[in-house]
Amino acid sequence: MSKTAIVNLIREETGSTIAVSKKTTDAIIDLITKTIKKSGSFNIIGFGTFKVAKRGARKGRNPKTGEAIKISASKSVRFKSSAALKKKI
């Protein structure tokens, strides 16, 4: 789902303007991002948890040439749904 689609859904559900819906969407995304960066996780009770996952450096292969390459360590965000969300699905 695109950010524009989320903004439009919020506008339809709340009856607010597009500008207010966009500010709301941006605020939610910023809040989740800042909290994950600061504490490493963000929990929405009844929905799920966003957590930082760390991947260590490792060796890989270039699929085109078969040459061995070094893949740097990285971070990503993982989502684990709550039991309540799983029941609703």
RAPE-V727349 format. One record per helix or strand of 3 or more residues. SS is the DSSP state (a for helix, b for strand). FROM is the first residue (numbers start at 0). LEN is the number of residues. If there is no record, write none. Layout:
BEGIN
ss: <SS/SS>
from: <FROM/FROM>
len: <LEN/LEN>
END
This chain:
BEGIN
ss: <a/a/b/b/b/b/b/a>
from: <2/17/40/47/57/67/73/82>
len: <12/22/4/8/4/4/8/6>
END
